[in-house]
Amino acid sequence: MTTPTYPPARYAWYTLGVICFGYVFAFVDRQIVGLLAPDIQKDFSLNDTQMGLLQGIAFAIFYTIFGIPLGWFADRFNRKWLLTAGMTVWSVMTAACGLAPGFMPLFIMRMGVGVGESTLNPCASSLISDYFAPAKRPRAFGFYVMSTAFAGVTSSLVGGTVIASMRGLEFVTIPLVGAVKPWQASMIVVGLLGLIPALMLALTVREPTRLGLAAANKGRATWPETRAFLWANKKSLGLFLVSASLMILEIYGGAYWHPSLFIRVYGWTASEVAFNYLAISGTIGIFSAYTSGTITNYFKKRGMGEGVWMTAMFGVVGCTIFGALGTMMPTAELALPLLLLKSVFINYPSAAAMTAINELTPNEHRGLTTALYVVLTGLIAQGLGPLSVGMTTDFVFGDPKMIGFSTGAVVIVTGVLAFLCLIWSRAAYRTALNNVTWEQPAVVKMGAGA
C-alpha cells in the first residue's frame, strides 16, 4: 500500500488554528458563567444547587443529546459546514443568555449553547485526523486542547477587566439592547465575538478528503459495524474514556467553583480571582496542553506504544493530588501554589483521550465515537461536575464557607475511580493498538467540497 497524502502542513496548521479559535470562544462561554456566578446568584436569588444546574446540567443536557446524532452526521457529511453552524448557534445563544430575565430563561439559553457546542469535538476530531498524519496527531491534539487554556486566560483577563471597569455601575447601556447589568453585558459581548471564527471557518477552510478508512471501498460504516467496533473496544477505549471523563468532572467542578472559593473563603474580589489565579492557571494550562503531546511522543519513541496511556496517568495522579490538597488549605497563600501545580497536569486527560480515539478508531467511526465521548464528558463531567460540588456544599456540609472541602471531596472520589479505570484498561489498550491496520489507505487528494 502507498502512504496517504495529507494536506500541506502550513494549511493544516492554519485550519487547526481556526478550529482552535472557535474552541477558545466555546470554552469562554462555559467558564465566564463561573466568573460571573456571584452576580448572577445575587440578581436571581439562586442557591449553589441552582447555580450548579445552570453551570452544568443546563449546558450538558442538550450537549449530550445532540452529540450522538451530530457525531453520526460528522461521519457522513461535510464537517466544515456542520461546525460552522454549531459555532453560530452557540455564539448567538451565549449572547441571548445576557438577555434572560430569570432562572428558567437562562437555563433554556444555556441548553441552546450546549446544542451548538455538541458539533465541536466530533467535527474537530475527524477533521484533525484528516489534516495530520498519525505521528503528528499527538502534538496537533495537544494544540487543540491548548485552546481551553488560551480560553481560560482570555476569559480571565477580559472578564476581569470588564468586571473591574464596571465596578460600581448599576447598569450598562448597549446599542439596540438598552440598559443591562454588567454581567449581562459581558455575556452579550462574548457571544457576539464568537461569530468571528465562524465566519473564518466558512470563508477560508476547505473540507478535506477522508483518510484512514478501514472500509475504504465504501467510506461509511453501517450501525452494526460501528456497534461491533465499539463492543470490541469496550475495555481498551471505553475504560480509557471513562477515566478521562471522571477527571474532567473534577476539572470542571473546580473551574466553576474555584472563583467562589477564593471569593467566599479567602475574601478576594472577582477581578482579583481573574488576574491572580485564573489568568496564571490558564497560562500554565497552555504549557500543560503543549507538553501532553511531547510526553506521548517521548514514550512512543522509546518503544512504548501506549504513550497516550502514560500521558493520561500523569494527568490523573497530578490533578488528584494537587487538586484535593489545594482546595482544603486554610489560606489563599497555601491554596494558590497547589492549585497552580494542578494546572500543570490539567490538560493531560483530555488531550490523551482525543488522541486515543484517533489512534484506535478508523475514520468511518471517529465522529460517532467522539460523540459518545462527548456524552461521557457532558453527562458525567460537565453535567455532574459543578452540580456535585454545589450539592455537596448544600446537603453534606450545609455551609457555603465549606466550598473548598466540597470541591476536595469530589476530586478525591473521581481521582481514585479514574486511576482504577486507567489501570484496568492498559493491557487491552496495548493489544488494540497492535491491531491497528487502517493508516495505510491509497493516495488521495484534498476534497473539493468547500
C-alpha positions as semicolon CSV with decimal commas, in nm:
position;residue;x (nm);y (nm);z (nm)
1;M;0,000;0,000;0,000
2;T;0,107;0,359;-0,058
3;T;0,142;0,631;0,202
4;P;-0,161;0,860;0,228
5;T;-0,130;1,221;0,115
6;Y;-0,224;1,476;0,380
7;P;-0,286;1,847;0,316
8;P;0,019;2,080;0,322
9;A;0,149;2,136;0,674
10;R;0,106;2,514;0,667
11;Y;-0,258;2,490;0,562
12;A;-0,324;2,210;0,812
13;W;-0,193;2,424;1,098
14;Y;-0,392;2,725;0,975
15;T;-0,710;2,518;0,973
16;L;-0,634;2,386;1,320
17;G;-0,578;2,745;1,430
18;V;-0,925;2,847;1,305
19;I;-1,086;2,549;1,481
20;C;-0,898;2,632;1,800
21;F;-1,002;2,997;1,772
22;G;-1,362;2,878;1,778
23;Y;-1,283;2,642;2,066
24;V;-1,149;2,938;2,263
25;F;-1,486;3,112;2,244
26;A;-1,669;2,789;2,323
27;F;-1,470;2,750;2,642
28;V;-1,504;3,119;2,730
29;D;-1,880;3,072;2,703
30;R;-1,858;2,796;2,964
31;Q;-1,610;2,950;3,207
32;I;-1,743;3,303;3,216
33;V;-2,056;3,178;3,392
34;G;-1,838;3,069;3,684
35;L;-1,664;3,405;3,697
36;L;-1,999;3,586;3,690
37;A;-2,169;3,341;3,929
38;P;-2,177;3,573;4,236
39;D;-2,355;3,846;4,038
40;I;-2,598;3,602;3,873
41;Q;-2,680;3,443;4,209
42;K;-2,738;3,784;4,365
43;D;-2,966;3,915;4,087
44;F;-3,174;3,597;4,058
45;S;-3,156;3,487;4,427
46;L;-3,008;3,145;4,344
47;N;-2,852;2,892;4,582
48;D;-2,545;2,682;4,497
49;T;-2,751;2,389;4,369
50;Q;-2,938;2,613;4,123
51;M;-2,611;2,770;4,014
52;G;-2,466;2,423;3,967
53;L;-2,763;2,337;3,745
54;L;-2,700;2,646;3,531
55;Q;-2,329;2,578;3,500
56;G;-2,360;2,203;3,445
57;I;-2,689;2,028;3,367
58;A;-2,842;2,313;3,165
59;F;-2,550;2,302;2,924
60;A;-2,488;1,928;2,939
61;I;-2,841;1,802;2,862
62;F;-2,854;1,916;2,500
63;Y;-2,476;1,898;2,460
64;T;-2,505;1,523;2,507
65;I;-2,848;1,461;2,350
66;F;-2,743;1,622;2,023
67;G;-2,387;1,488;2,039
68;I;-2,472;1,138;1,912
69;P;-2,674;1,234;1,601
70;L;-2,430;1,513;1,517
71;G;-2,141;1,269;1,554
72;W;-2,322;1,040;1,310
73;F;-2,357;1,337;1,071
74;A;-1,986;1,416;1,108
75;D;-1,903;1,066;0,983
76;R;-2,115;1,112;0,671
77;F;-2,147;1,477;0,569
78;N;-1,949;1,797;0,529
79;R;-1,784;1,861;0,866
80;K;-1,680;2,218;0,788
81;W;-2,038;2,340;0,740
82;L;-2,167;2,140;1,035
83;L;-1,908;2,301;1,263
84;T;-1,976;2,648;1,118
85;A;-2,344;2,612;1,202
86;G;-2,257;2,494;1,552
87;M;-2,027;2,792;1,617
88;T;-2,301;3,029;1,505
89;V;-2,564;2,869;1,729
90;W;-2,354;2,863;2,047
91;S;-2,241;3,224;1,995
92;V;-2,593;3,358;1,941
93;M;-2,727;3,163;2,240
94;T;-2,448;3,292;2,466
95;A;-2,540;3,648;2,372
96;A;-2,904;3,562;2,443
97;C;-2,806;3,450;2,795
98;G;-2,731;3,813;2,867
99;L;-3,095;3,900;2,794
100;A;-3,252;3,630;3,010
101;P;-3,486;3,779;3,275
102;G;-3,463;3,493;3,526
103;F;-3,350;3,142;3,615
104;M;-3,561;2,937;3,372
105;P;-3,498;3,154;3,061
106;L;-3,126;3,148;3,142
107;F;-3,145;2,770;3,187
108;I;-3,304;2,734;2,842
109;M;-3,047;2,961;2,676
110;R;-2,768;2,754;2,830
111;M;-2,931;2,449;2,671
112;G;-2,902;2,627;2,336
113;V;-2,531;2,683;2,395
114;G;-2,500;2,309;2,451
115;V;-2,671;2,230;2,119
116;G;-2,421;2,441;1,927
117;E;-2,115;2,312;2,110
118;S;-2,216;1,948;2,056
119;T;-2,082;1,986;1,699
120;L;-1,734;2,084;1,812
121;N;-1,549;1,772;1,926
122;P;-1,691;1,523;1,670
123;C;-1,616;1,756;1,377
124;A;-1,281;1,877;1,510
125;S;-1,158;1,527;1,594
126;S;-1,249;1,395;1,249
127;L;-1,105;1,696;1,066
128;I;-0,775;1,689;1,256
129;S;-0,728;1,321;1,173
130;D;-0,757;1,409;0,802
131;Y;-0,519;1,705;0,821
132;F;-0,237;1,545;1,023
133;A;-0,050;1,216;0,982
134;P;-0,059;0,978;1,284
135;A;0,290;1,077;1,403
136;K;0,187;1,443;1,418
137;R;-0,153;1,397;1,580
138;P;-0,043;1,394;1,948
139;R;0,105;1,741;1,900
140;A;-0,199;1,856;1,699
141;F;-0,447;1,735;1,960
142;G;-0,231;1,887;2,232
143;F;-0,259;2,217;2,048
144;Y;-0,634;2,167;2,016
145;V;-0,673;2,111;2,389
146;M;-0,440;2,407;2,445
147;S;-0,728;2,619;2,319
148;T;-0,906;2,567;2,651
149;A;-0,605;2,709;2,833
150;F;-0,594;3,008;2,598
151;A;-0,964;3,048;2,662
152;G;-0,908;3,039;3,036
153;V;-0,653;3,319;3,011
154;T;-0,873;3,515;2,769
155;S;-1,189;3,489;2,976
156;S;-0,997;3,572;3,292
157;L;-0,826;3,879;3,151
158;V;-1,124;4,004;2,954
159;G;-1,376;3,913;3,221
160;G;-1,160;4,056;3,497
161;T;-1,106;4,378;3,305
162;V;-1,476;4,415;3,230
163;I;-1,575;4,344;3,590
164;A;-1,315;4,586;3,725
165;S;-1,413;4,860;3,479
166;M;-1,782;4,825;3,563
167;R;-1,737;4,812;3,939
168;G;-1,984;5,049;4,100
169;L;-2,207;5,070;3,792
170;E;-2,564;4,952;3,824
171;F;-2,639;4,935;3,451
172;V;-2,451;4,937;3,119
173;T;-2,614;5,068;2,801
174;I;-2,565;4,860;2,485
175;P;-2,680;4,988;2,143
176;L;-3,003;4,822;2,018
177;V;-3,037;4,643;2,354
178;G;-3,061;4,916;2,615
179;A;-2,962;4,916;2,980
180;V;-2,843;4,583;3,122
181;K;-2,649;4,467;3,427
182;P;-2,268;4,443;3,391
183;W;-2,272;4,061;3,393
184;Q;-2,535;4,062;3,118
185;A;-2,321;4,297;2,907
186;S;-2,028;4,057;2,942
187;M;-2,237;3,765;2,813
188;I;-2,366;3,964;2,515
189;V;-2,022;4,086;2,407
190;V;-1,857;3,744;2,442
191;G;-2,136;3,579;2,243
192;L;-2,118;3,818;1,951
193;L;-1,739;3,794;1,931
194;G;-1,777;3,418;1,883
195;L;-1,920;3,481;1,535
196;I;-1,574;3,582;1,411
197;P;-1,423;3,228;1,399
198;A;-1,750;3,101;1,247
199;L;-1,701;3,340;0,954
200;M;-1,334;3,245;0,919
201;L;-1,423;2,875;0,906
202;A;-1,696;2,933;0,647
203;L;-1,488;3,152;0,418
204;T;-1,132;3,016;0,440
205;V;-1,138;2,643;0,525
206;R;-1,195;2,352;0,284
207;E;-1,343;2,013;0,366
208;P;-1,061;1,752;0,337
209;T;-1,086;1,406;0,186
210;R;-1,133;1,136;0,450
211;L;-0,823;0,928;0,522
212;G;-0,763;0,626;0,745
213;L;-1,069;0,430;0,636
214;A;-1,094;0,066;0,739
215;A;-1,371;0,023;0,481
216;A;-1,202;0,222;0,204
217;N;-1,424;0,074;-0,063
218;K;-1,732;0,250;0,075
219;G;-1,612;0,502;0,333
220;R;-1,923;0,486;0,551
221;A;-1,981;0,235;0,826
222;T;-2,320;0,082;0,897
223;W;-2,459;0,095;1,250
224;P;-2,396;-0,280;1,307
225;E;-2,031;-0,228;1,205
226;T;-1,991;0,070;1,439
227;R;-2,162;-0,118;1,721
228;A;-1,932;-0,416;1,669
229;F;-1,626;-0,190;1,677
230;L;-1,736;-0,020;1,999
231;W;-1,814;-0,351;2,168
232;A;-1,477;-0,495;2,070
233;N;-1,304;-0,191;2,223
234;K;-1,521;-0,153;2,534
235;K;-1,223;-0,215;2,762
236;S;-0,933;-0,070;2,563
237;L;-1,104;0,253;2,462
238;G;-1,418;0,254;2,678
239;L;-1,245;0,241;3,015
240;F;-0,983;0,489;2,895
241;L;-1,254;0,742;2,806
242;V;-1,445;0,682;3,131
243;S;-1,124;0,757;3,321
244;A;-1,071;1,079;3,126
245;S;-1,434;1,180;3,182
246;L;-1,405;1,132;3,557
247;M;-1,101;1,356;3,564
248;I;-1,272;1,618;3,351
249;L;-1,563;1,606;3,600
250;E;-1,342;1,731;3,881
251;I;-1,166;1,974;3,648
252;Y;-1,498;2,133;3,551
253;G;-1,615;2,130;3,911
254;G;-1,301;2,321;4,006
255;A;-1,318;2,556;3,708
256;Y;-1,668;2,668;3,805
257;W;-1,625;2,677;4,183
258;H;-1,265;2,786;4,243
259;P;-1,364;3,152;4,190
260;S;-1,630;3,116;4,460
261;L;-1,372;2,951;4,689
262;F;-1,137;3,247;4,664
263;I;-1,421;3,499;4,699
264;R;-1,615;3,334;4,984
265;V;-1,338;3,180;5,191
266;Y;-1,032;3,393;5,120
267;G;-1,203;3,729;5,069
268;W;-1,078;3,804;4,717
269;T;-1,275;4,014;4,467
270;A;-1,384;3,870;4,130
271;S;-1,123;4,077;3,945
272;E;-0,850;3,956;4,186
273;V;-0,953;3,598;4,112
274;A;-0,939;3,667;3,739
275;F;-0,595;3,827;3,739
276;N;-0,418;3,649;4,027
277;Y;-0,548;3,295;3,980
278;L;-0,740;3,225;3,660
279;A;-0,505;3,409;3,423
280;I;-0,197;3,242;3,575
281;S;-0,351;2,895;3,587
282;G;-0,468;2,936;3,229
283;T;-0,118;3,028;3,118
284;I;0,018;2,717;3,291
285;G;-0,260;2,521;3,122
286;I;-0,116;2,624;2,785
287;F;0,210;2,462;2,891
288;S;0,011;2,157;3,007
289;A;-0,159;2,110;2,670
290;Y;0,164;2,160;2,475
291;T;0,364;1,913;2,683
292;S;0,093;1,646;2,663
293;G;0,194;1,568;2,305
294;T;0,563;1,585;2,394
295;I;0,519;1,328;2,671
296;T;0,321;1,096;2,444
297;N;0,586;1,112;2,170
298;Y;0,867;1,068;2,425
299;F;0,734;0,729;2,530
300;K;0,645;0,624;2,176
301;K;0,998;0,698;2,052
302;R;1,130;0,469;2,324
303;G;0,921;0,176;2,209
304;M;0,624;0,221;2,445
305;G;0,334;0,233;2,202
306;E;0,083;0,321;2,471
307;G;0,246;0,659;2,530
308;V;-0,102;0,812;2,530
309;W;-0,191;0,594;2,829
310;M;0,116;0,724;3,017
311;T;0,014;1,083;2,948
312;A;-0,333;1,015;3,086
313;M;-0,187;0,856;3,401
314;F;0,034;1,157;3,468
315;G;-0,278;1,374;3,441
316;V;-0,485;1,160;3,677
317;V;-0,223;1,149;3,951
318;G;-0,121;1,514;3,927
319;C;-0,473;1,657;3,915
320;T;-0,594;1,439;4,202
321;I;-0,311;1,510;4,445
322;F;-0,277;1,884;4,391
323;G;-0,648;1,941;4,323
324;A;-0,756;1,782;4,651
325;L;-0,491;1,946;4,868
326;G;-0,526;2,288;4,711
327;T;-0,894;2,336;4,783
328;M;-0,869;2,250;5,152
329;M;-0,592;2,489;5,256
330;P;-0,669;2,741;5,532
331;T;-0,524;3,040;5,345
332;A;-0,507;3,164;4,986
333;E;-0,126;3,175;5,012
334;L;-0,120;2,797;5,063
335;A;-0,404;2,714;4,823
336;L;-0,280;2,914;4,527
337;P;0,053;2,733;4,458
338;L;-0,108;2,390;4,493
339;L;-0,388;2,474;4,252
340;L;-0,135;2,619;4,009
341;L;0,059;2,291;4,028
342;K;-0,262;2,112;3,937
343;S;-0,276;2,328;3,624
344;V;0,049;2,167;3,506
345;F;-0,142;1,839;3,457
346;I;-0,489;1,972;3,387
347;N;-0,498;1,918;3,010
348;Y;-0,330;1,577;3,000
349;P;-0,650;1,366;3,038
350;S;-0,850;1,544;2,765
351;A;-0,557;1,562;2,519
352;A;-0,484;1,193;2,576
353;A;-0,850;1,099;2,527
354;M;-0,878;1,280;2,193
355;T;-0,552;1,123;2,073
356;A;-0,661;0,777;2,188
357;I;-0,987;0,797;1,992
358;N;-0,800;0,874;1,672
359;E;-0,527;0,621;1,748
360;L;-0,763;0,326;1,788
361;T;-1,059;0,425;1,566
362;P;-1,083;0,409;1,184
363;N;-1,214;0,721;1,012
364;E;-1,567;0,598;0,945
365;H;-1,627;0,552;1,321
366;R;-1,444;0,859;1,457
367;G;-1,728;1,111;1,459
368;L;-1,970;0,884;1,644
369;T;-1,702;0,754;1,880
370;T;-1,604;1,110;1,964
371;A;-1,972;1,193;2,015
372;L;-2,002;0,906;2,265
373;Y;-1,703;1,052;2,446
374;V;-1,884;1,388;2,440
375;V;-2,179;1,214;2,607
376;L;-1,948;1,093;2,883
377;T;-1,789;1,433;2,932
378;G;-2,127;1,601;2,905
379;L;-2,331;1,384;3,140
380;I;-2,051;1,283;3,378
381;A;-1,811;1,576;3,362
382;Q;-1,989;1,896;3,269
383;G;-2,329;1,789;3,397
384;L;-2,228;1,644;3,734
385;G;-1,904;1,834;3,798
386;P;-2,044;2,174;3,902
387;L;-2,364;2,017;4,039
388;S;-2,184;1,760;4,258
389;V;-1,978;2,031;4,426
390;G;-2,281;2,255;4,477
391;M;-2,494;1,973;4,622
392;T;-2,210;1,857;4,848
393;T;-2,187;2,210;4,986
394;D;-2,563;2,245;5,036
395;F;-2,657;1,897;5,159
396;V;-2,341;1,741;5,310
397;F;-2,161;2,031;5,475
398;G;-2,455;2,273;5,486
399;D;-2,225;2,574;5,491
400;P;-2,126;2,793;5,191
401;K;-1,787;2,851;5,355
402;M;-1,710;2,478;5,318
403;I;-1,696;2,505;4,937
404;G;-1,325;2,410;4,944
405;F;-1,387;2,083;5,126
406;S;-1,679;2,005;4,893
407;T;-1,453;2,050;4,592
408;G;-1,175;1,845;4,753
409;A;-1,412;1,557;4,831
410;V;-1,528;1,541;4,468
411;V;-1,166;1,546;4,349
412;I;-1,066;1,253;4,572
413;V;-1,358;1,030;4,472
414;T;-1,330;1,093;4,098
415;G;-0,949;1,074;4,101
416;V;-0,942;0,731;4,264
417;L;-1,206;0,594;4,027
418;A;-1,024;0,736;3,723
419;F;-0,698;0,579;3,838
420;L;-0,859;0,234;3,872
421;C;-1,026;0,256;3,528
422;L;-0,697;0,352;3,367
423;I;-0,507;0,066;3,532
424;W;-0,771;-0,180;3,415
425;S;-0,753;-0,059;3,055
426;R;-0,377;-0,068;2,995
427;A;-0,326;-0,424;2,867
428;A;-0,633;-0,406;2,643
429;Y;-0,519;-0,069;2,506
430;R;-0,180;-0,211;2,412
431;T;-0,344;-0,507;2,235
432;A;-0,589;-0,285;2,043
433;L;-0,307;-0,056;1,934
434;N;-0,116;-0,351;1,789
435;N;-0,424;-0,443;1,582
436;V;-0,448;-0,107;1,401
437;T;-0,423;-0,164;1,023
438;W;-0,609;0,124;0,859
439;E;-0,348;0,401;0,849
440;Q;-0,228;0,297;0,503
441;P;-0,504;0,381;0,251
442;A;-0,448;0,465;-0,112
443;V;-0,311;0,805;-0,205
444;V;-0,585;1,069;-0,215
445;K;-0,611;1,442;-0,271
446;M;-0,787;1,727;-0,098
447;G;-1,162;1,714;-0,133
448;A;-1,329;1,979;-0,340
449;G;-1,627;2,022;-0,112
450;A;-1,591;2,363;0,045
